[in-house]
Structure formats: structure tokens, C-alpha cells
Amino acid sequence: MLKFHRAVLHHILMTLKTPFAASSGSTFDREFIIVELQDKDGVIGWGECSAFSSPWYTEETTKTAWHMLEDFLIPIVFENHIEHPENVSSLFRTIKRNNMAKAAIEEAVWDVYAKRNNSPLASVLGGKKRKIEVGAAVGIQQSEKELLHTVERYVNEGYKRIKVKISPGMEDKILSPIRSHFPMLPLMADANSAYTLEDLAQLKKLDQYDLLMIEQPLAADDIFGHAVLQKELNTPICLDESITSYRDAKQAIEQKSCQIINIKVSRVGGLTEAKRIHDLCKEHQLPVWCGGMLDSGIGRAHNIAISTLDHFIIPGDTSASSRYWVHDLITPEVTMVDGCIEVPEKPGIGYEVNREQLKRFTLCSKVFKNTFNVNY
């Protein structure tokens, strides 16, 4: 039985080592909300809200997520005795969507639960892997030379596959030189919903590049359109933004809208829903992998834990901390060797939050204490 006594929201800002460019624009600085949740015995769990400062990826933003956490989600968690972290998503059912806010506090509950059971989060989730394979994502580059140099660097560092961002009219300019220089490279393209079915001829040309997949070519709410497109392509479609729940995944599978699904813990509302989608895809033999959100070490730790489930069979986006940050929020930082990350064996997320770094990056914090009249 879990009962929570105190919560702290930390609004932080971290600057990327290099800007990350996609079809939607470039990211230079990354805002997060870090959730610190303490139970009645003083055990602390950590979660991360992945919402961006503007609503380009989902409708959520850092400001709206803070509002949801402060005014709705933290009070719900304080008011209830929680038998198991899997119950949290049920408590949140009266709140529509706002999945990234929900995921942040649910992650913290899972972390406390694992620590109270003196077990790694990966084991509590049912994961068996001792290490996970990872890939690297490459944003849109300024020149072909810079693109090839960046890809080569990640290949030499041992990443198991490379993902590149594409946009209409830029496909050949991006994919052709990579495929020419790296003919055997496991390569995928991420479109971030930049296309429509009117671009069918353009998209069919991608078959020549022997891609692992094209990720989210059409709009997030167009599961049917993806089914139409997948019939026309040899390249597997992977759905990302379209999958916000188990129900979305079920519809996509039934309509044959994709051949692969990207599971992001934050996008689907937490670890519980991520695990349900994993299990559904395993049942239907549809491969899954864990996507990244330019995460800090706290979000990265949760991604590592979920990726230990056995049907995460494609290398995910959970790269080393040094890939994005000069200094991360956790100790030790996440490291990658030969394309793999070792799964931590300590209880909970397996990493310690570096309080000094957290303070350094914090714009503001707010403390919440449980005032509900509930017996401990």
C-alpha cells in the first residue's frame, strides 16, 4: 500500500550540446518538469514530464502540464491509498488525455514502489534483459558533409541503428548520400507527420533506400490514412504520435496501419500503459521499440527500464547522456558501450539524482504537502 506525504515540482531548463532540428523546427533548450514524490516513510521517487514549451508534438506544453499536476493529478495521488502503481492510470481516468503530465507522476510512483520492494524498476516491470541495444537520432543537418560526418561518428561509437529526420522535398538529399556511404547501415527515417496522402509518389520512392521503417509519415489522428499508405509501400510504417493509448494501438493493428510501433512512455501516459501496448504488440507479433523525447537522465532511466521487456526488439532512442548534455541530472550518467546500455541493478530507477545539478538547472520549484485527512 502506497501513501504519499509530499511532492515537489521542479521546472528546469537544460541546453542541448547541439541544436536538434526536425521538420517542425529546431530545439536549442529543453524545458522539463521533474516530479519528486515522497511517501509516508520518506522514500523518494522521480518522474519526468516530457512536454515541450510549445504544442508542436502533442497538445501539451510545460505550462499546461504544470497546471494539470498541481491542480488535479497530485491531489488525486495524495487523496488515495494506492495498492500498486498499475492502479494510478485508473485513478486518472476522469482526466482526459494530458498523458505527459500523467506519465510524470506515475513514473515517480513506480520508482517509489520499486525502491520499497528493494528491486530494480526493470525487474518490477517484468524485464529480463541485462543490457539494451540503442540507436541514435540525427536531426536535419546544414550540409551533406555535416550529415555524413554526424552519421559516421555515431556508427563509429557503436550505435546499432541510425534515425534521420526527413521533410518533403528533402528525402533524396538526406537519404541518398547516407545510403551511398553506408550501404549496410540499419537506417530509418522520421517524418514527424510532415506528409499527406497527396505525397504518395514521393513516399513510394523511399522504398529504394531499404529503410528499416518510415516513422509517422501522416498526421497523428490519421490511422486510416496510414493503412491506405502502408498498402502502397514496401517500407514498413512505424506509428509514433498516432499511438497515445492501448486502444490506438489496437485500432492500428486491426486496420493494418503499420508494421512497427514506437512506444514512448510519456506519450501513452505512463509505464503501465506502455507495458499494455508492449504486450498487445507481442501477441500480434508486431515489433516495438522505445522512442526518446530529448530526455534528461530521469526520463532516460525510465526508458531503459521499460526497454528490458522482451518484445522491445528494435534498438531504441535511449542513447548515452553525453549524446545530448554536458552534464545530466543523474549519477552515474547513462553510458553506452558497443551500442548497448547496461541496465542498472540498484533499486528503483537505478540512478541517483544529482541535487547540485538539479538546482543548477531549476527555474523554479513548488512543494506540495498532503493535507487530506487520510489515516497513514
Legacy VTK file of the C-alpha trace (Angstrom):
# vtk DataFile Version 3.0
C-alpha trace
ASCII
DATASET POLYDATA
POINTS 376 float
0.000 0.000 0.000
1.422 3.372 -1.050
0.532 6.654 0.606
2.271 9.874 -0.356
3.167 12.676 2.008
4.940 15.262 -0.142
5.552 16.227 -3.772
7.855 18.748 -5.394
7.611 20.048 -8.953
10.882 21.316 -10.418
10.665 23.416 -13.594
14.069 23.025 -15.222
15.819 24.240 -18.357
18.744 22.397 -19.946
20.676 23.461 -23.030
21.444 20.820 -25.658
25.086 20.356 -26.654
24.000 20.876 -30.259
20.608 22.045 -31.579
18.269 19.259 -32.713
16.474 20.044 -35.971
13.337 18.312 -37.307
10.702 19.191 -39.903
8.807 21.084 -37.182
11.767 23.309 -36.244
14.937 23.310 -34.136
15.304 22.734 -30.395
18.120 24.551 -28.606
16.930 24.491 -24.994
14.844 21.794 -23.351
12.313 22.510 -20.629
11.190 19.732 -18.275
9.069 19.286 -15.215
10.722 16.910 -12.785
8.369 15.286 -10.279
9.754 14.372 -6.864
7.305 12.247 -4.872
7.854 11.174 -1.247
5.900 8.523 0.592
4.974 8.473 4.275
8.264 6.721 5.158
10.466 9.182 3.289
11.128 7.052 0.189
11.526 9.337 -2.841
10.591 8.547 -6.421
11.327 10.532 -9.562
9.417 11.144 -12.772
9.841 13.418 -15.775
7.298 15.326 -17.838
8.379 15.374 -21.492
6.031 18.102 -22.730
7.742 20.813 -24.765
7.382 24.558 -24.248
5.121 24.747 -27.338
2.462 22.248 -28.506
4.162 21.009 -31.691
4.490 17.337 -30.701
1.278 16.943 -28.705
-1.247 19.450 -27.409
0.516 19.551 -24.033
3.039 22.194 -23.005
5.202 22.648 -19.941
2.745 25.225 -18.576
-0.370 23.118 -19.146
1.327 20.055 -17.640
2.270 22.022 -14.511
-1.363 23.115 -14.177
-2.596 19.531 -14.515
-0.085 18.219 -11.997
-0.702 20.944 -9.429
-4.467 21.239 -9.637
-5.583 17.704 -10.494
-3.056 14.867 -10.533
-1.092 15.485 -7.334
-4.340 15.915 -5.328
-5.651 12.620 -6.743
-2.460 10.807 -5.734
-2.495 12.402 -2.265
-6.148 11.566 -1.678
-5.850 7.841 -2.382
-4.155 4.801 -0.949
-2.518 3.125 -3.941
-2.306 -0.659 -3.871
0.035 -0.866 -6.875
1.413 1.585 -9.474
-0.785 -0.075 -12.097
-3.779 1.465 -10.287
-2.635 5.046 -10.919
-3.861 5.168 -14.512
-7.313 4.072 -13.305
-7.364 6.923 -10.786
-6.628 9.350 -13.622
-9.417 8.149 -15.940
-11.622 11.141 -15.135
-8.902 13.395 -16.607
-8.940 13.371 -20.411
-5.610 12.950 -22.216
-2.789 15.083 -20.690
-0.704 11.938 -20.959
2.683 13.530 -20.367
1.581 15.059 -17.089
0.073 11.727 -16.049
3.207 9.809 -17.023
5.462 12.072 -14.956
3.734 11.355 -11.662
3.021 7.701 -12.480
6.751 7.167 -13.135
7.511 8.566 -9.685
5.002 6.167 -8.108
6.661 3.226 -9.894
10.082 4.377 -8.671
8.895 4.517 -5.048
7.235 1.120 -5.384
10.401 -0.492 -6.768
12.549 1.067 -4.040
10.160 -0.092 -1.323
10.491 -3.598 -2.749
14.290 -3.216 -2.932
14.171 -4.146 -6.627
15.283 -2.512 -9.867
12.422 -0.864 -11.720
13.178 -3.055 -14.745
12.592 -6.220 -12.699
9.372 -4.886 -11.151
8.059 -4.193 -14.663
8.903 -7.775 -15.701
12.021 -7.009 -17.730
14.699 -9.681 -18.105
17.430 -8.010 -20.171
20.708 -7.076 -18.503
21.536 -4.637 -21.281
19.584 -2.932 -24.048
20.582 -2.104 -27.620
20.273 1.529 -28.626
20.350 3.687 -31.726
20.984 7.364 -32.374
18.695 10.024 -33.832
20.176 12.606 -36.205
18.423 15.921 -36.742
18.335 17.778 -40.053
21.872 18.977 -40.794
23.136 22.110 -42.546
25.121 20.298 -45.251
25.752 16.866 -46.727
29.252 16.889 -45.287
27.942 17.615 -41.808
25.262 14.943 -42.184
27.739 12.237 -43.205
30.194 13.264 -40.516
27.481 13.019 -37.845
26.245 9.623 -39.042
29.801 8.288 -39.259
30.544 9.438 -35.712
27.544 7.586 -34.305
28.326 4.482 -36.364
31.894 4.506 -35.038
30.600 4.922 -31.493
28.712 1.658 -31.962
25.051 2.709 -32.163
23.014 -0.164 -33.583
20.854 1.868 -35.953
20.541 5.457 -37.139
17.356 7.515 -37.402
17.318 10.641 -39.555
14.704 13.354 -39.789
13.209 13.999 -43.225
10.841 16.589 -44.687
9.005 16.934 -48.018
11.383 17.619 -50.879
14.479 16.801 -48.785
14.247 12.991 -48.790
16.789 12.236 -51.514
19.177 14.925 -50.320
19.241 13.303 -46.882
18.896 9.584 -47.596
20.853 9.159 -50.836
24.308 10.164 -49.532
23.833 8.157 -46.338
22.869 5.023 -48.238
25.728 5.525 -50.719
28.334 5.817 -47.963
26.764 3.275 -45.589
25.047 0.647 -47.792
24.522 -1.857 -44.937
23.595 0.610 -42.198
20.302 -0.080 -40.367
18.629 3.197 -41.296
15.204 4.658 -40.603
13.519 7.951 -41.483
11.300 10.019 -39.176
8.787 12.325 -40.856
7.004 13.754 -37.785
3.671 13.915 -39.679
5.087 16.138 -42.428
3.299 14.347 -45.326
-0.204 13.699 -46.632
-1.565 11.034 -48.977
-1.068 13.543 -51.799
2.661 12.858 -51.333
2.206 9.159 -52.161
4.509 9.197 -55.203
7.219 10.883 -53.141
6.845 8.417 -50.305
6.922 5.386 -52.606
10.378 6.484 -53.762
11.652 5.791 -50.250
11.435 2.054 -50.955
14.699 2.316 -52.905
16.645 3.108 -49.720
15.948 -0.190 -47.955
14.872 1.522 -44.735
14.059 -0.269 -41.513
10.945 1.909 -41.375
9.472 5.325 -42.021
8.162 6.781 -38.787
4.878 8.711 -38.635
4.616 9.998 -42.218
0.994 11.257 -41.893
-0.987 13.196 -39.308
-1.254 11.856 -35.777
-5.024 11.308 -36.000
-4.911 9.575 -39.389
-4.713 5.877 -38.531
-6.909 5.073 -41.545
-4.684 7.080 -43.908
-1.660 5.160 -42.699
-3.466 1.919 -43.539
-4.009 3.191 -47.086
-0.370 4.262 -47.339
1.064 1.024 -45.926
-0.640 -0.956 -48.704
1.298 1.128 -51.237
4.732 0.931 -49.589
7.233 -1.862 -49.209
8.896 0.145 -46.448
7.338 -0.637 -43.043
5.436 2.228 -41.464
6.088 2.858 -37.778
3.477 4.809 -35.821
4.568 7.269 -33.150
2.300 10.267 -32.475
-0.749 8.218 -33.548
-0.366 5.842 -30.604
-1.448 7.524 -27.367
-3.122 4.501 -25.767
-3.724 0.757 -25.864
-6.903 1.482 -27.814
-4.988 3.383 -30.503
-2.525 0.519 -30.834
-5.367 -1.991 -31.126
-7.049 0.056 -33.877
-3.776 0.448 -35.767
-3.164 -3.297 -35.651
-6.726 -4.142 -36.698
-6.598 -1.684 -39.622
-3.063 -2.777 -40.602
-1.921 0.829 -40.429
1.667 -0.054 -39.580
4.160 -2.860 -39.196
6.027 -1.373 -36.199
5.066 0.742 -33.189
7.218 3.230 -31.306
6.311 3.248 -27.605
7.078 6.419 -25.677
6.245 6.199 -22.001
5.346 9.881 -21.806
3.176 9.868 -24.921
0.992 6.977 -23.759
0.527 8.193 -20.186
2.980 6.095 -18.224
4.732 2.788 -17.715
1.528 0.817 -17.126
0.015 1.734 -20.497
3.399 1.287 -22.212
3.573 -2.255 -20.861
-0.003 -2.985 -22.017
0.834 -1.819 -25.544
4.028 -3.896 -25.492
2.052 -6.990 -24.507
-0.581 -6.359 -27.211
2.080 -5.966 -29.906
3.840 -9.101 -28.708
0.564 -11.003 -29.015
0.241 -9.809 -32.633
3.969 -10.222 -33.401
4.324 -6.525 -34.212
7.828 -5.248 -33.290
8.157 -2.329 -30.879
10.938 -0.012 -29.799
11.304 2.753 -27.228
11.365 6.303 -28.544
13.128 9.250 -26.958
11.998 12.790 -26.158
15.357 14.551 -25.725
15.124 13.183 -22.188
17.133 14.078 -19.132
18.642 11.219 -17.168
15.442 10.700 -15.171
13.299 10.107 -18.247
16.155 8.127 -19.783
16.242 5.822 -16.739
12.539 5.017 -17.107
13.064 4.325 -20.837
15.874 1.917 -20.016
13.639 0.064 -17.569
10.717 -0.387 -19.987
13.087 -1.414 -22.792
14.088 -4.515 -20.824
10.735 -6.120 -21.706
11.362 -8.889 -24.195
9.379 -7.589 -27.187
11.365 -4.353 -27.469
13.313 -5.954 -30.292
14.420 -2.877 -32.282
17.148 -0.636 -30.807
15.546 2.408 -29.169
16.425 6.094 -28.934
17.741 5.886 -25.366
21.288 6.967 -26.128
24.038 7.982 -23.701
23.656 11.115 -21.570
26.676 12.670 -23.313
24.812 12.464 -26.619
22.745 15.495 -25.579
24.059 17.010 -22.326
27.333 18.374 -20.997
26.039 17.446 -17.540
22.991 15.275 -16.865
20.759 15.200 -13.776
21.796 11.731 -12.617
24.778 9.941 -11.102
26.259 7.964 -12.713
25.272 9.278 -16.107
23.949 6.864 -18.730
26.807 5.453 -20.792
26.811 3.361 -23.953
29.398 0.735 -24.930
29.312 -1.089 -28.285
25.754 0.059 -28.917
24.432 -1.191 -25.581
23.457 0.310 -22.226
23.861 -1.768 -19.091
20.650 -1.969 -17.058
21.276 -0.661 -13.515
20.833 -3.135 -10.689
20.134 -0.701 -7.852
16.553 -0.383 -6.554
14.166 1.894 -8.405
15.385 3.716 -11.499
18.920 2.685 -10.551
20.471 6.140 -10.668
20.824 8.878 -8.050
19.533 12.344 -8.839
22.372 14.848 -8.625
20.824 17.519 -6.398
23.514 20.042 -7.272
22.824 19.721 -10.997
19.075 19.748 -10.404
19.400 23.032 -8.502
21.644 24.458 -11.210
19.059 23.838 -13.943
15.950 24.711 -11.912
13.978 27.809 -12.872
11.504 27.380 -10.017
10.183 24.716 -7.658
6.979 24.262 -5.689
6.395 21.996 -2.698
3.045 20.288 -2.070
2.149 18.598 1.228
-0.647 16.128 1.698
-3.388 17.809 3.745
-6.070 15.220 3.080
-7.448 13.653 6.258
-6.433 10.100 5.413
-5.063 7.708 8.028
-1.479 6.683 7.372
LINES 1 377
376 0 1 2 3 4 5 6 7 8 9 10 11 12 13 14 15 16 17 18 19 20 21 22 23 24 25 26 27 28 29 30 31 32 33 34 35 36 37 38 39 40 41 42 43 44 45 46 47 48 49 50 51 52 53 54 55 56 57 58 59 60 61 62 63 64 65 66 67 68 69 70 71 72 73 74 75 76 77 78 79 80 81 82 83 84 85 86 87 88 89 90 91 92 93 94 95 96 97 98 99 100 101 102 103 104 105 106 107 108 109 110 111 112 113 114 115 116 117 118 119 120 121 122 123 124 125 126 127 128 129 130 131 132 133 134 135 136 137 138 139 140 141 142 143 144 145 146 147 148 149 150 151 152 153 154 155 156 157 158 159 160 161 162 163 164 165 166 167 168 169 170 171 172 173 174 175 176 177 178 179 180 181 182 183 184 185 186 187 188 189 190 191 192 193 194 195 196 197 198 199 200 201 202 203 204 205 206 207 208 209 210 211 212 213 214 215 216 217 218 219 220 221 222 223 224 225 226 227 228 229 230 231 232 233 234 235 236 237 238 239 240 241 242 243 244 245 246 247 248 249 250 251 252 253 254 255 256 257 258 259 260 261 262 263 264 265 266 267 268 269 270 271 272 273 274 275 276 277 278 279 280 281 282 283 284 285 286 287 288 289 290 291 292 293 294 295 296 297 298 299 300 301 302 303 304 305 306 307 308 309 310 311 312 313 314 315 316 317 318 319 320 321 322 323 324 325 326 327 328 329 330 331 332 333 334 335 336 337 338 339 340 341 342 343 344 345 346 347 348 349 350 351 352 353 354 355 356 357 358 359 360 361 362 363 364 365 366 367 368 369 370 371 372 373 374 375
